[in-house]
């Protein structure tokens, strides 16, 4: 679940579960029950006084005492302290009218209050906007109905805290009002592929970011009621070939129609972005999380579809529909509907695990990871004084050792939370933050590498690489960092595209450390072993070329003798794409390496050789070296 990891001691912390949780109920610890009583007392006082600042201070103190004096078997007590703090702190940012209207409702419907508070990201969401949206939903549909669909309501509030729109090439699609979005999903709940009452709120953010009208969505739901394979929706949209061949003479039929909607796309066709949009919005109409994926760092804006495939209590993201073969091995990114920030496919893939977990377990994991973040924030504050007593009514012996805010205790608490839910992306970000502040020893770094491998490395190796890479780069000792890269490389035998990336990182390390032989060895291994796995070979060739130029200069003799043979050897190894379809083929590894080789021949005045290669790039001819 998405959580807010707050750095200030008196600030917000991540939320927690409600009393009547969905999923299996577990018997709360005695400490959890006591902390709950204390928190509810603070909320009762707030209802009388209206003093949000005072309530926030009291709840913050209760939270810190709970974190310090809970045992590993009482981590559910942290949940009971976090949720009220987060609700109060967020409501404190709303205007008085919204506070007055919502506080009694949220007190009565605790599940709604805590689900929403947990989902809010205070760094990127407009907190006042979130609660204004909630007030609008309650005004339109009533508190009881909104509370029944609390996960749905929470997702709508964080996505539509501000006007939401999506640019699809020259067209802009805008969402309908939040109350109408809620009405569509609540009214069609039994017809949807995923039940909006029980489906995780963070995944519902990829459903409620629809930019179609209720009429268009109802049409899509009726048209494709039984077909959950959204790849079929992409394929059925006719590609506007005439527009692609000459956009000046042949305007896109869809845009010329003056209408941009699902039925218009079905009628007039479009280009890849329109095909993806159609499949994506049909998925949202059916209650299926979908995302608009684009190539990371691409010079050509290729997009494809990401959608969640669910089978009972398990789910996986499909990132292959509409993906051109030239982009195989290239990791994509999506625009998070809540934060409007680009995020990696690896992060999105991990969220699928939330479908298989009990909601109470996910919330407890979120709270524990956020508590670990809070300890780190306290360590960074000068003069911070830790609480010296457990929450009132919680007995502790004189021999009891409370948690400290030192790194070891923070890591132990963080690991406990991540073991509850390895898919807690924010928890892993806490770990990255600790590493980047250079607070992890090499031994701790090595141990955490093994932890992430055990928890999610086999199923999500791309996420493992994305998480460990910034951590490893924080290690100052070159030899120790190199060992860590070597350890990671050995674990990626089944993902040669990722292994190539790791070798590139090792080569960059050695290059910065003025060890050219070791850097060259790493780049050479990428060139020799990973020509057809991912795009690391493009970076390796570029780095090798720069090293040669730095060491030997850029004379024609050096280029002819040392640089061009390296590119020719690499180009011979790369498989030519079967389909050189315009910009897609032009982003393929084969095309990019061939283009650079042609440029090198042209740089030394060998225009005929350059033209021969360029002719091969533009035609169905094979590599000009095949007959050598």
Residue, then its C-alpha position, 0 to 999 in steps of 0.5 A: x500500500x502507498x504510505x507517507x513516510x514523514x521525516x519530522x518527529x511531530x509530523x504525520x506518520x503512516x496510517x493503520x487499520x480500522x476496528x472492523x477490518x476486512x480479512x481475517x481478524x486476529x486477536x489484538x495484543x493487550x498493548x494494542x487494546x490499551x493504546x487504542x483506548x488512549x487514542x480514542x480518548x484523545x479523539x473524544x477530547x478533540x470532538x469537544x475542544x476542536x483543538x487539532x494542534x493539541x490533539x496532534x501533539x498528544x497523539x504524536x507522544x502516544x505514537x513515540x511511546x508505543x514505538x519505543x516500548x512495544x515488543x516484536x509481538x506487540x507491533x499491532x499497537x503501533x497501528x493503533x497509535x498511527x491511524x488517529x495521528x494521521x487522520x487528525x494531522x490531515x484534517x488539521x490542514x482542511x478548512x474549518x467547514x470541511x473539518x466540522x462536516x467530516x470529523x463526526x463522520x470519520x469518527x463514526x466510520x473508522x474504516x473509511x477514515x483510516x483507509x483514506x488517511x493511509x493512502x494520502x501522500x502529503x508530499x504530492x497530494x493536496x491534503x485539503x483537496x483530498x478532504x474536499x473531494x471526500x466531503x463532495x462524495x458524502x454530500x452526493x451519496x451519503x456517508x453510509x454508502x461512501x463508507x461501504x465503498x471506502x477503498x473506492x472512495x479513498x482512491x477517488x479522493x487521492x487521484x481527484x484532489x485536483x482536476x485530472x486529465x490525460x494528454x494523448x498526443x494532440x488530444x486531451x481527455x478529462x475526467x468527469x466529476x468525482x461523485x459521478x466516478x463513484x456512482x459509476x463504480x458503485x452502481x456497476x460493482x457486481x459487473x466489474x472484474x474486481x470488487x471495489x469493496x474488497x480490492x486494495x485502494x492503492x490498486x484502485x487508483x489505477x481504475x478511478x483515474x478514468x477520463x471517459x464519461x459514464x456513458x462511454x464506460x457503460x458502453x465498454x462494460x456492456x461491449x466487453x463484459x466477459x473478455x478480460x484480455x485487454x491485449x485484444x482491445x489494443x489489437x482490434x483498433x485499426x492503425x491509421x497507416x495513411x496518417x503515419x505515412x504522411x501526417x501533413x497530407x492525411x490528418x489523423x481521422x480520429x482527430x479530424x472527427x472532432x471527437x475523442x472517446x472510446x466509440x470514436x476510436x473504435x470507429x476511426x482507429x488511430x496510432x499506437x497511443x490511441x490504441x493503448x488509450x482505448x484498451x486502458x480505458x476499457x479496462x478501467x470501465x471493467x474495474x481492471x487497473x491499467x497504466x499507460x507505459x512509455x519507454x524510459x529515456x527513449x528518443x522516440x515516444x513509444x507507449x504500450x499497455x500495462x494491466x493487472x491480470x487477477x486470478x482469485x487471490x493472485x495477480x500479476x501485471x502484463x506489460x507486453x500488450x502493444x509493446x513493439x519488439x524493438x522495445x523488448x528488454x527496455x524497462x518502461x515507466x508510468x505516470x502515477x495517477x495519484x502523484x502525477x510522477x513518473x515511476x518505474x514498471x518495477x515499482x508497479x509490478x510489485x503492487x500486484x502482491x497486495x491482492x493476495x494479502x489480508x488488508x489488516x496485514x498490509x496496514x500493519x506492515x505499512x505502519x511498522x515501516x513508517x515507524x522505522x522511518x520515524x526513528x530515522x527522522x528522530x536520529x537526525x534531529x539535534x537535541x531530540x529526547x526520547x520518551x522514557x515511559x511506556x503508554x499509560x497503563x502498559x507495564x514494563x519491567x525495570x529490565x525492559x530495553x526500549x527501542x532506540x533511534x539508532x540504526x540497528x534498532x531502526x533496521x530491525x523494525x524496518x525488516x519486521x515490517x517488510x517481512x509482513x509485506x515485501x511489496x511495501x515500496x515505501x519501506x524499501x525507500x526507507x532502506x535506500x534513504x538509510x544507505x544514501x546517508x551512508x549509515x549502513x556498514x558494508x556487512x549490513x549492506x550485504x545482509x540487506x541484499x540477501x534480505x531483498x533477494x529472499x523476500x522479492x528477488x526471485x519474483x521481482x528481480x528488476x525491483x531488486x536491482x532498482x532498490x539495491x543499485x542506489x544503495x551499493x553506489x553509496x559505498x565509498x570503498x571501491x573494492x567493497x562496492x565492486x564486491x557488492x556488484x559482483x554478488x548481485x551479478x551472480x544472482x541475475x543469471x536468468x535475467x541477462x538484461x539486468x545482469x548487463x545493467x549491473x556490469x555497466x554499473x561496475x564498469x562506471x565504478x572502475x572508470x571513476x576510480x581510474x582503473x581503466x583495465x577493470x572498466x574496459x573488462x566490464x564493458x567488454x563483457x557486456x559487448x561480448x555476452x549481452x548483445x541481444x539482451x536489453x540495451x546495456x551494449x549501447x551504453x557499453x560501446x559508448x563508454x568504451x569509445x569515450x575511454x579510447x578517445x580519452x586515452x589515445x585521442x580522436x585521430x582518424x587512425x585511432x578511430x579506424x584501428x580501435x573504435x570502429x572494429x569494436x562497433x563492427x564486432x558488436x554489430x555482427x552479434x546483434x540480431x537484426x529486428x524483423x520489423x523496422x517499423x519507423x521510429x520503433x525500429x530506429x530505437x532498436x539496439x541493432x539500428x542504434x549501433x549501426x547508426x553510430x558505426x556509420x557516423x564513425x566511418x563518416x567522421x574519418x571521411x569514408x562516406x561510401x562505407x557510411x552510405x552502405x551501412x545507412x542503406x542497410x538500416x533503411x532496407x531489408x538488407x542484412x548486416x553488410x558483414x554477413x558475407x565477410 
